[in-house]
Amino acid sequence: MIWQALASVPRGKVVTYGQLALLAGLPGYARFVGTTLKKLPKNTTLPWFRVINASGRISFPSGSESYLRQRQRLQEDGITVKGDRISLKNYQWQP
């Protein structure tokens, strides 16, 4: 269910871990979503990078390789990252 919900997030939009859990029919399981996403294969075509935390931030440590990769992918997707934040007001997907 998580994979299907993630696949439905459109280009240029983000969801939070909690929102993705809710979309997958697992309300309250935001941490489970995070754990599940960590298990994605490196070459996945699922848009894992569109999932951010409830504060509008990338959850990887700032400056880490994973953080920089996610930030780059978000920017390539048309999402503006200001400092270390993504505006949920502007970019959060509302299906």
C-alpha positions as CSV (number, residue, x, y, z in Angstrom):
1,M,0.0,0.0,0.0
2,I,2.8,2.4,0.8
3,W,4.4,1.9,-2.6
4,Q,1.1,2.6,-4.4
5,A,0.5,5.7,-2.4
6,L,4.0,6.9,-3.1
7,A,3.7,6.3,-6.8
8,S,0.7,8.5,-6.9
9,V,2.5,11.6,-5.6
10,P,2.7,13.9,-8.6
11,R,5.8,15.7,-9.9
12,G,6.3,19.1,-8.2
13,K,4.5,18.0,-5.0
14,V,5.6,16.6,-1.7
15,V,4.0,14.6,1.1
16,T,4.9,14.1,4.7
17,Y,5.7,10.7,6.2
18,G,2.4,11.0,8.2
19,Q,0.4,12.0,5.1
20,L,1.9,9.1,3.1
21,A,0.9,6.7,6.0
22,L,-2.6,8.1,5.9
23,L,-2.8,7.8,2.1
24,A,-1.7,4.1,2.4
25,G,-4.4,3.4,4.9
26,L,-2.0,3.3,7.9
27,P,-2.9,6.4,10.0
28,G,-0.4,7.1,12.7
29,Y,2.4,5.0,11.1
30,A,4.7,7.7,9.9
31,R,7.8,6.1,11.4
32,F,6.8,2.8,9.7
33,V,6.7,4.6,6.4
34,G,10.2,6.0,7.0
35,T,11.5,2.5,7.8
36,T,9.8,1.1,4.8
37,L,11.3,3.8,2.5
38,K,14.8,3.0,3.8
39,K,14.4,-0.5,2.3
40,L,13.8,0.7,-1.2
41,P,16.4,-0.5,-3.7
42,K,18.9,2.1,-4.9
43,N,17.7,2.0,-8.4
44,T,14.0,2.4,-7.6
45,T,11.8,4.5,-9.9
46,L,9.5,5.4,-7.0
47,P,9.6,9.1,-6.1
48,W,11.0,8.5,-2.5
49,F,12.5,12.0,-2.6
50,R,9.0,13.6,-2.5
51,V,8.6,12.5,1.1
52,I,9.7,15.0,3.8
53,N,9.0,15.5,7.5
54,A,6.1,17.4,9.0
55,S,8.3,20.4,9.5
56,G,8.9,20.7,5.7
57,R,12.4,19.5,6.0
58,I,14.5,16.7,4.5
59,S,15.0,14.1,7.2
60,F,18.5,13.1,6.3
61,P,21.4,14.9,8.2
62,S,22.0,18.2,6.5
63,G,25.0,18.1,4.1
64,S,25.0,14.3,4.0
65,E,25.2,12.5,0.6
66,S,21.6,11.4,1.0
67,Y,20.4,14.9,2.0
68,L,22.1,16.4,-1.1
69,R,20.7,13.8,-3.4
70,Q,17.2,14.3,-2.1
71,R,17.5,18.1,-2.3
72,Q,18.8,17.9,-5.9
73,R,16.0,15.5,-6.9
74,L,13.4,17.9,-5.4
75,Q,14.9,20.9,-7.2
76,E,14.9,18.9,-10.5
77,D,11.2,18.2,-9.8
78,G,10.5,22.0,-9.7
79,I,10.4,22.3,-5.9
80,T,12.1,25.3,-4.3
81,V,14.2,24.5,-1.2
82,K,14.9,27.6,0.8
83,G,17.6,27.1,3.3
84,D,16.7,23.6,4.5
85,R,12.9,23.9,4.1
86,I,10.3,23.1,1.6
87,S,7.1,25.2,1.8
88,L,4.3,22.8,2.6
89,K,1.9,25.6,1.9
90,N,3.1,25.8,-1.7
91,Y,4.1,22.2,-2.4
92,Q,2.2,19.8,-0.2
93,W,0.0,17.5,-2.3
94,Q,-3.7,17.6,-1.5
95,P,-5.3,14.7,-3.3
